[in-house]
Amino acid sequence: MIVRHVDGSQLLITQPDHAALAGRIMEHWTAGGLQHSPRRADILMAIHEHDNGWRESDRAPMVGREGNVLDFVHAPDDVRHALWVRGIERLADTPYAAALVAQHAIHVYERKRAEPAWKTFFDDMEAARALHLGRTSASREVLWADYAHLRLADLISLTFCNGWRDQKQDHGGYSVRGDEPGVTVSPDPFGSARITMEVTAAVIPDAPFSSSADVLKAIERGERQTLTGVVRGA
């Protein structure tokens, strides 16, 4: 779950909705040969579905000790471990997409590699990456090059959905900055196009909750807000 605090309310955006937005953005990407890649369909599927393992958790938003709705950064370790295994298994019929999502899980949590509690996670993700990549004709080098599209699409969508305003540098040479119209990516990967972004958020009070059930009641009673913006190159 993505949680934004705005004017006395919390805006809740599900991880699958954020991922779907990332996929729609990357459909317009013209740089790096993606448009003509023989793996384009699998790459886009990986982007659209990279957070599908969050479905179950986002249907019953988790609550922390102080009554705060837990976002994707603060979800318990065991929840995060299980959801990636689940999400990759859902992509098993498209092994290249599954391998890309396993690579994404490894990249996202690389900072935790030295923590003993995460050893099994990395063992599982590396095994899943090897298993699914081995069912394709692609090499590790090809996977890594293609993974850049998932990594960047995720960053652009997260920047918009979270309302981030700082500039983030991707090690592939792109910078991503949130601004009032939406998001600017430099150098321009969209061929001067301006792409409309849209995602729906549930609006609930910015107050503590006693349980997931209470959060669900607030979601049912609350409104839906459509967030819109534009992503473009600079």
Steps between C-alpha positions, in 0.01 A plus 500: 500500500611852420389749766498876440406751770321799346294769674380290792435191288689191398502399135541124458625370167538127455829355382333322203347833389840667522653215296228525235577871467871416461407267217290761322786750525754258355275425202599847377875458558692546173861489626729201533346285229199389705250569222662243271622250757388140437444483877289818520174322590667308784676812629173694506324212672768496770453873554119484508506203739812555711297574815223244456615322816371796702138431403416308816670747735346805336150351527543513879735793574730432793508720809808578709533523876410867503193451282670612180421333169817318398636588159712278276820611674384413852313173439639214715794308358312170482223665298748646254684170466184302422346745254796487261495121491125514435529766230774320310306174508206680338726584206636148457328459162706794374845405626688805375256729681537286812879525481479881464279528807739279700782734393290795612448348845875449535571857391237663723623332819874487424564722801378217726729231361726505807208445741472133610118515495511571126738221395220260407330772300805560282560128463138457383509795262830399343374144459177627339694727266726214391209259460285725283786650301614145427166436332581772244778553248608830658826553686556671835647797311185535288282471811695772676475735200124441470453537875591870468152559353327345802723687743432837333127445450470411868689813604294732280169359622611503865611862464155599374295283737695608809514865397878507533659830404871422525711390206608137488785374288479157337836332449405448135551872440145633539378749759139503619347804667150555633347840432164671485391367159617148590844356428793607282750243370839606363628433239170478313401133441156579356586668170361837619161345582303595812335198660199540726523311830194402699456293814216463750545542875269416789458800733483431875548720809856571609442343840607184684314173439464206735494225236497415130123460528469862609709614205278302264190662650656843447578410139142385444360821651752728334540646156718409206732763358656482156851640489611625160823638366735497204833328452730646239864517406740788540 
